Amino acid sequence: MSKGLRKGLTNYGDAGFALFLRKAFIKAMGYSDDALERPIVGITNTYSDYNPCHGNVPAIIEAVKRGVMLAGAMPMVFPTISIHESFAHPTSMFLRNLMAMDTEEMIRAQPMDAIVVIGGCDKTLPAQIMAAASVNLPTVVIPVGPMVVGHHKGEVLGACTDCRRLWSAHRAGEIDPEEIEIVNERLAPSVGTCMVMGTASTMACVTEVLGLSLPMSATIPAPHAERFRLAEASGKRAAEMAVSGGPRPSELLTPAAFRNATVVMQAIGGSTNGIIHLTAIANRTPHGYDLDMLDEIGRIAPVLIDLKPSGAHYMEHFHHAGGVPKLLAELGDLIDGSAPTIAGKTLGEIAAEAEIVPGQDVIRPRSNPIKAEGSMAVLYGNLAPGGAIIKRSAATPRLLQHTGRAVVFTSVEDMALRIDDPDLDVTAEDVLVLLNTGPKGAPGMPEAGYLPIPKKLGRQGVKDMVRISDARMSGTAFGTIVLHITPESAVGGPLGLVRNGDQIKLDVDARSISLLVGESELDGRRAAQSKVHPNLPERGYARLFQQTVTQADEGCDFDFMIAKKT
């Protein structure tokens, strides 16, 4: 098999000329023949002025290049698109598959023997791993790392759980406009991803457990020198893999690896977004993903990490307590320790070497968990025949069994217009229902599932209500929120049959979400309801997305990108 600069030659019908031409042009950059004879490690550049989470990427790249060259290989940096959650319209999820395609095609198109992908903000790591799984080239993943914590009036702050909490307090009149502006400057005190257990932190932990990144890579704070030492070590390891040819993602992304990742996702109080991303990654392999396994593990794997929004601490505290290796050690036999990693060690060997930090209380033992069961549960019922998700660890316990009257919003725009109307017919015991916010309906399945508490209820002291939708929510969010209802309302799912005043029953122990309306009445509504078809965009990526995106239970990937199952 060809290696280095000889790999994937442009097709001119003359391989010798193709190599001659390639070398002629690359020598314009000042490379020597010695450099060009080395194995090549490609390095993705996901830096952007629109992406503060990736603000340390230029320094990470330099450290990776140093590691590659110390190991005798040639680093080649190339750009891909960059996605930031709060800067992407209509939503970052809409662009995840585009980034996955971009990354995959650029890896395929350019000569490299191994690849280092650098990502962080919510959808970037999943996109890159989806690409890596499809290309199956030796891959090292480097998360950019979490921010350090902020401070305000003696309180530790973390984006973006405290963004939501303090904004809710501002909406309720508890924080005035002047103070909320001060808070705004203190929530994100450094570059890096959210320092709570949001989607970025969840996926960084999942990546480490899947064996695609070096130990401790998930938790090192973005500005710390240790982050750049890890990047150098990652570059060195990628160079070694470029020579040896492995391990490849197909050797790491096994059913055991996906089960291990699910255990950890439950134990860290992970983001519900992680389910969609892990499903999409698994569906790029022959193995796929099973929501019933997720729920089964949720019944036996306790929440052990005391981090917001399910607990009290932040990612830098998790790191100093021993990081993912220490968590693996505490999870014990819930983890398949024989799973291999790019480090050349098994997960069991990495867990055995975990640092013991006396007095730390961030990583709990199984004998003293934060929650006795995992963070997420899968619900079924006549509202969600394909399943729905609730993050029970971030919910209000008394609302986990609740029956209430539906207050329906037909779209995000409808919700924005009416949620704070003083005349809105709503009480704290009602169930807020949001329609048409799934993969096709929005489009892009926005993080609109965290419906705000109506202002008039917030000012009465109401902090939580049952809220259900076919949308997603940020991993930094909290509350009794049912998400990912499948199939979505915009493609004729039963959620679209809910009317104001209907009774909805949530029973998390029974894993059910039900619309308490008779079948004959629902049949009449179906017959009267013209099946909703979102307007098909005329052109471009938006048209491709609308035509081919799958539902949440299949990972919201494009249907033509999913691997054939064994």
C-alpha positions in Angstrom: 0.0 0.0 0.0 1.3 3.5 -0.9 2.4 5.7 1.9 3.1 9.4 2.4 3.2 11.6 -0.6 2.6 8.7 -3.0 -0.8 8.0 -1.5 -4.0 8.9 -3.4 -2.3 10.4 -6.4 -4.3 12.7 -8.6 -5.5 10.8 -11.7 -3.8 12.1 -14.8 -3.3 8.6 -16.3 0.4 8.8 -15.5 1.3 8.0 -11.8 4.9 9.1 -12.3 3.8 12.5 -13.6 1.2 12.8 -10.8 3.9 12.4 -8.1 6.4 14.6 -10.0 3.7 17.4 -10.2 2.7 17.0 -6.6 6.3 17.3 -5.4 7.0 20.3 -7.6 4.1 22.2 -6.1 4.6 21.3 -2.5 8.3 22.2 -2.8 7.1 25.8 -3.3 6.4 25.7 0.4 10.1 25.1 1.1 9.9 21.4 1.9 13.0 19.2 1.4 13.1 15.7 -0.2 13.8 14.4 3.3 10.6 15.9 4.7 8.6 14.7 1.7 9.8 11.1 2.1 8.4 10.8 5.6 5.0 9.3 6.7 2.4 12.1 6.7 0.1 12.9 9.6 -2.8 15.2 8.6 -4.0 17.7 11.3 -7.4 19.3 11.0 -7.6 23.1 11.7 -11.0 24.0 13.2 -10.0 27.4 14.4 -12.4 30.3 13.5 -13.0 33.8 14.8 -16.6 32.7 15.3 -15.6 29.8 17.6 -14.2 30.9 20.9 -14.4 27.3 22.2 -11.6 26.6 19.7 -9.5 29.6 20.6 -6.6 27.4 21.7 -6.5 25.4 18.4 -3.6 27.3 16.9 -1.4 26.5 19.9 -2.6 22.9 20.0 -1.7 22.5 16.3 1.8 23.7 16.9 2.2 21.2 19.8 0.9 18.4 17.6 3.3 19.3 14.8 6.1 19.2 17.3 5.1 15.7 18.5 4.8 14.4 14.9 8.2 15.7 13.9 9.9 14.4 17.1 8.6 11.0 16.1 10.1 11.4 12.6 6.9 12.0 10.5 5.7 14.9 8.5 2.7 17.0 9.8 0.4 18.6 7.3 -2.3 21.0 8.6 -5.5 21.5 6.6 -8.7 23.4 7.3 -12.3 22.1 7.7 -15.4 24.0 8.6 -15.8 25.0 12.3 -19.1 25.1 14.1 -19.9 27.0 17.3 -23.2 26.3 19.1 -24.3 29.9 19.7 -23.1 31.2 16.3 -24.6 28.6 14.0 -28.0 29.4 12.3 -30.4 27.8 12.4 -28.6 25.4 14.8 -25.2 23.7 15.0 -26.9 20.3 14.6 -28.0 21.4 11.2 -24.4 21.7 10.2 -22.9 18.6 12.0 -23.4 16.4 9.0 -21.8 19.0 6.7 -18.7 19.1 8.9 -18.6 15.3 9.0 -18.8 15.2 5.2 -16.2 17.9 4.8 -13.8 16.2 7.2 -14.3 12.8 5.6 -13.8 14.1 2.0 -10.7 16.1 2.9 -9.1 13.1 4.6 -9.9 10.9 1.6 -8.7 13.6 -0.9 -5.3 14.3 0.5 -2.3 12.1 1.2 -2.0 11.1 4.9 -1.1 8.0 6.8 -2.8 9.0 10.0 -5.0 11.9 11.1 -5.3 14.1 14.1 -8.6 15.7 14.5 -9.1 18.7 16.9 -12.6 19.5 18.1 -14.6 20.6 21.0 -17.7 22.7 20.7 -20.7 20.4 20.8 -21.1 19.1 17.3 -17.4 19.1 16.1 -16.1 16.0 17.9 -19.1 13.9 16.8 -18.7 15.1 13.2 -15.0 14.3 13.2 -15.5 10.8 14.7 -18.3 10.1 12.2 -15.8 11.0 9.5 -13.1 8.9 11.0 -15.3 5.9 11.4 -16.2 6.1 7.7 -12.7 6.6 6.4 -11.1 4.1 8.8 -7.7 5.8 8.8 -5.6 5.6 12.0 -7.0 8.5 14.0 -6.1 10.5 17.2 -8.8 12.8 18.6 -7.8 15.9 20.6 -10.6 17.7 22.5 -9.8 21.4 22.9 -10.6 21.1 26.7 -13.0 22.9 29.0 -12.8 26.6 30.1 -11.7 27.4 33.6 -14.5 28.5 36.0 -15.8 32.1 36.5 -16.7 33.9 39.7 -19.3 36.4 40.7 -20.1 37.7 44.2 -18.2 34.8 45.8 -20.1 32.2 43.6 -18.3 29.9 41.1 -19.9 30.2 37.7 -20.0 27.8 34.7 -21.1 28.3 31.2 -23.7 27.5 30.3 -25.7 25.9 33.1 -25.3 29.2 35.1 -26.1 31.2 31.9 -29.5 29.5 31.9 -30.1 29.7 35.7 -29.1 33.3 36.0 -31.0 34.4 32.9 -34.1 32.7 34.3 -33.6 34.7 37.5 -33.3 37.8 35.4 -36.6 36.9 33.6 -38.2 36.4 37.0 -37.1 39.9 38.1 -34.5 38.6 40.7 -31.5 40.1 38.8 -31.6 43.6 37.4 -30.3 44.5 33.9 -27.1 46.0 35.2 -26.1 42.9 37.1 -26.9 40.5 34.4 -24.5 42.4 32.1 -21.8 42.0 34.7 -22.6 38.3 34.9 -22.4 38.1 31.1 -18.7 39.0 31.2 -17.9 36.4 33.9 -19.6 33.3 32.7 -16.9 32.4 30.1 -13.5 33.5 31.5 -11.3 31.7 29.0 -11.3 29.9 25.7 -12.4 26.3 25.7 -15.7 24.4 25.9 -18.4 24.7 28.6 -16.9 23.7 31.9 -20.0 21.9 33.0 -21.1 18.4 31.8 -22.7 19.8 28.7 -22.5 18.2 25.3 -18.8 19.1 24.6 -17.7 17.6 27.9 -19.9 14.6 27.4 -18.4 13.9 24.0 -14.9 14.5 25.2 -15.4 11.8 27.9 -17.1 9.5 25.4 -14.2 9.9 23.0 -11.7 9.0 25.6 -13.7 5.9 26.6 -14.1 4.9 23.0 -10.3 4.7 23.0 -9.8 7.4 20.3 -7.8 9.9 22.5 -5.1 9.6 25.1 -5.9 9.3 28.8 -6.9 12.5 30.6 -7.6 14.2 27.2 -11.3 14.9 28.1 -10.7 17.0 31.3 -7.5 19.0 31.0 -8.6 22.7 31.1 -8.1 24.5 27.7 -5.6 27.1 28.8 -3.4 24.7 30.9 0.1 23.8 29.8 -0.9 20.1 30.3 -3.3 20.5 27.4 -0.4 21.3 25.0 1.8 18.6 26.4 -1.0 16.1 25.7 -1.3 17.6 22.1 2.4 16.9 21.6 2.0 13.4 22.9 -1.0 12.9 20.6 1.1 14.0 17.6 3.9 11.6 18.5 1.3 8.8 18.9 -0.3 9.7 15.5 3.2 9.4 13.9 3.7 6.0 15.3 0.3 4.9 14.0 1.1 6.3 10.6 4.0 3.9 10.4 2.3 0.9 12.0 -1.0 1.4 10.3 -3.2 1.1 13.3 -5.1 0.8 15.4 -7.8 1.9 13.0 -11.3 3.2 14.2 -12.8 -0.1 13.1 -10.6 -1.9 15.7 -11.7 0.4 18.4 -15.4 1.2 17.6 -16.8 -2.2 18.7 -20.0 -3.2 20.5 -18.0 -3.3 23.7 -16.7 0.2 23.1 -20.2 1.6 22.5 -21.5 -0.1 25.7 -18.5 1.3 27.7 -19.3 4.8 26.3 -22.9 4.4 27.3 -22.0 3.4 30.8 -19.8 6.4 31.1 -22.4 8.7 29.6 -24.8 7.6 32.2 -22.3 7.8 35.0 -21.2 11.4 34.3 -24.7 12.8 34.0 -24.0 13.3 30.4 -25.9 15.4 27.8 -28.9 14.0 26.1 -27.3 15.2 22.8 -24.6 12.5 23.5 -27.2 9.9 22.6 -27.8 11.3 19.2 -24.1 11.7 18.5 -23.2 8.2 19.8 -26.0 6.7 17.7 -24.7 8.5 14.6 -21.1 7.3 15.3 -22.3 3.8 15.9 -24.4 3.9 12.7 -21.2 4.7 10.7 -20.0 1.2 11.8 -21.7 -2.2 11.1 -22.8 -2.4 14.8 -25.4 0.4 15.2 -26.8 1.6 18.5 -29.6 0.2 20.7 -31.7 2.7 22.8 -32.9 -0.2 24.9 -29.3 -0.9 25.9 -29.0 2.8 27.0 -32.0 2.4 29.2 -30.9 -1.0 30.6 -27.5 0.5 31.5 -29.3 3.5 33.0 -31.0 1.2 35.5 -27.7 -0.3 36.8 -25.0 2.4 36.2 -25.2 5.2 38.9 -24.3 8.8 38.4 -20.8 9.1 40.1 -19.6 12.5 38.8 -20.7 15.5 40.9 -20.8 18.1 38.1 -23.4 20.6 37.1 -26.1 20.4 35.9 -26.6 17.1 37.8 -24.3 18.0 40.7 -22.2 20.8 42.1 -18.7 20.9 40.6 -17.0 21.7 37.2 -14.7 20.0 34.7 -11.4 21.3 36.1 -12.4 19.7 39.5 -13.2 16.4 37.7 -9.7 16.7 36.1 -7.9 17.3 39.4 -9.8 14.4 41.0 -8.3 11.9 38.5 -10.4 12.4 35.3 -11.9 9.6 33.2 -9.3 7.0 34.3 -10.4 7.4 37.9 -14.0 7.2 36.9 -13.3 4.0 35.0 -11.7 2.6 38.2 -14.7 3.4 40.3 -17.1 1.9 37.7 -15.2 -1.4 38.0 -17.0 -4.4 36.4 -19.5 -2.1 34.7 -16.7 -1.4 32.2 -15.3 -4.0 29.8 -11.6 -3.4 30.6 -10.4 -5.4 27.7 -11.3 -2.7 25.2 -8.3 -1.4 23.3 -7.3 2.3 22.9 -4.9 4.3 20.8 -2.6 4.6 23.8 -1.6 0.9 23.3 -3.2 0.0 26.6 -6.6 -1.4 27.4 -9.2 0.6 29.4 -8.6 -1.7 32.3 -4.9 -1.0 32.3 -5.6 2.8 32.1 -8.0 2.5 35.0 -5.5 0.6 37.1 -3.0 3.5 36.7 -5.5 6.2 37.7 -4.3 8.7 40.2 -5.6 8.5 43.7 -6.5 11.9 45.0 -7.1 11.9 48.8 -10.2 13.8 49.9 -11.6 14.5 46.5 -15.4 14.3 46.3 -16.0 14.9 42.6 -15.7 11.3 41.5 -17.8 9.2 43.9 -17.5 5.5 44.6 -20.3 3.3 43.6 -21.2 2.9 47.3 -21.9 6.6 47.5 -23.3 7.8 44.2 -24.9 11.2 43.3 -27.8 9.3 41.9 -28.5 5.6 42.3 -29.5 5.2 38.6 -28.0 6.6 35.5 -28.7 10.1 34.2 -30.9 9.3 31.3 -33.9 7.1 30.6 -35.7 6.1 27.5 -39.5 6.6 27.4 -42.1 4.9 25.1 -45.8 5.3 24.7 -48.5 6.5 22.3 -46.7 9.9 22.2 -43.3 8.4 21.4 -43.6 5.0 19.6 -40.0 5.4 18.5 -38.8 6.5 21.9 -38.0 9.7 23.8 -35.3 10.8 26.2 -35.4 12.4 29.7 -32.3 13.4 31.7 -33.7 12.3 35.0 -30.6 13.3 36.9 -31.3 17.0 36.1 -35.1 16.8 36.7 -37.2 17.6 39.7 -37.9 14.3 41.5 -41.6 15.1 42.3 -42.3 15.7 38.6 -40.9 12.3 37.4 -44.5 11.0 37.9 -46.8 13.7 36.8 -50.1 14.1 34.9 -51.0 17.5 33.6 -52.9 19.5 31.1 -51.2 20.2 27.8 -50.3 23.8 26.8 -49.4 23.5 23.1 -47.0 25.7 21.0 -47.0 24.8 17.3 -43.4 26.1 16.7 -40.5 28.0 18.2 -41.9 31.2 16.8 -45.3 30.5 18.3 -43.7 29.8 21.7 -41.7 33.0 21.5 -44.8 35.1 20.8 -47.0 33.6 23.6 -44.9 32.1 26.4 -44.7 35.4 28.3 -48.2 36.6 27.5 -49.8 37.6 30.8 -53.1 36.1 29.5 -51.6 32.7 28.6 -53.8 30.0 30.2 -51.1 28.1 32.1 -50.4 26.9 35.6 -47.4 25.3 37.2 -49.0 21.8 37.0 -49.5 22.0 33.2 -47.3 20.3 30.6 -45.7 22.6 28.1 -45.7 21.0 24.6 -43.6 22.2 21.7 -44.3 20.9 18.2 -42.4 21.0 14.8 -38.9 21.2 16.3 -37.4 17.9 15.2 -34.8 17.2 12.5 -37.0 18.1 9.6 -39.6 20.3 11.2 -37.3 23.1 12.5 -35.1 22.2 10.6 -32.0 20.9 12.4 -33.6 19.9 15.7 -32.7 23.0 17.7 -32.0 23.1 21.4 -35.4 24.5 22.0 -36.6 21.7 24.2 -35.6 23.8 27.3 -38.8 25.8 27.0 -38.6 28.8 29.3 -40.9 28.9 32.3 -43.7 31.4 31.4 -42.7 34.7 32.9 -45.8 35.1 35.1 -45.1 31.7 36.7 -41.4 32.5 37.1 -42.3 35.6 39.0 -44.4 33.4 41.3 -41.3 31.3 42.1 -41.9 28.4 39.7 -38.5 26.9 38.8 -39.5 23.8 36.9 -42.4 22.2 34.9 -42.8 19.2 32.7 -41.9 20.1 29.1 -42.0 17.9 26.1 -41.0 18.3 22.5 -39.3 16.6 19.5 -36.4 19.1 19.9 -33.1 18.7 21.7 -31.7 20.6 24.7 -28.3 21.7 25.7 -26.4 19.4 28.0 -25.9 22.4 30.2 -29.7 22.6 30.8 -31.7 21.2 33.6 -35.4 20.5 34.4 -38.0 17.8 33.8 -37.8 17.8 30.1 -38.8 15.1 27.6 -36.9 15.3 24.3 -36.3 13.6 21.0 -39.8 12.4 20.7 -39.8 10.1 17.7 -41.2 10.2 15.1 -41.3 14.0 15.1 -44.5 15.9 14.6 -43.5 17.4 11.2 -43.5 14.0 9.6 -46.9 12.9 11.1 -45.7 11.7 14.5 -48.4 11.5 17.2 -47.0 14.5 19.1 -48.7 16.6 16.4 -52.1 15.3 17.6 -51.8 16.9 21.0 -54.3 19.7 21.6 -54.6 22.3 24.4 -56.3 20.8 27.4 -55.3 17.2 26.7 -54.0 15.2 29.7 -50.5 13.9 29.4 -49.0 11.4 31.8 -45.3 11.1 32.5 -44.1 8.1 34.5 -40.3 7.8 34.4 -40.2 4.7 36.6 -42.5 3.0 34.1 -40.5 4.5 31.2 -43.7 5.9 29.7 -45.0 9.1 28.1 -48.7 8.9 27.2 -51.4 11.1 25.8 -54.6 10.3 27.7 -57.0 10.6 24.8 -59.0 7.8 23.4 -58.0 6.0 20.2 -61.2 6.9 18.4 -60.6 10.6 19.1 -57.0 10.3 18.0 -58.1 8.5 14.8 -60.5 11.4 14.1 -57.7 13.9 14.6 -55.4 11.9 12.2 -58.1 11.9 9.6 -58.7 15.6 9.9 -55.0 16.5 9.9 -53.4 16.9 6.6 -50.0 15.3 6.9 -47.4 18.0 7.5 -44.6 18.2 5.0 -42.0 20.8 5.7 -41.4 23.0 2.7 -38.6 21.5 0.6 -35.8 24.1 0.1 -35.1 24.9 -3.5 -31.3 24.3 -3.5 -28.1 23.5 -1.7 -27.3 21.9 1.6 -30.7 22.7 3.1 -32.4 20.7 0.4 -30.0 17.7 0.9 -30.6 17.9 4.7 -34.4 18.0 4.4 -34.5 15.1 1.9 -32.1 12.7 3.7 -31.8 13.4 7.4 -33.0 10.5 9.7 -34.9 10.7 12.9 -33.4 11.1 16.4 -33.4 7.4 17.1 -31.1 6.9 14.1 -28.7 9.7 15.0 -30.0 12.4 12.6 -27.4 11.4 10.1 -28.0 11.4 6.4 -29.6 8.1 5.4 -27.0 7.5 2.6 -24.1 7.8 5.1 -25.3 5.0 7.4 -23.2 1.8 7.2 -24.7 -1.6 6.3 -25.3 -3.6 9.4 -23.8 -7.1 10.0 
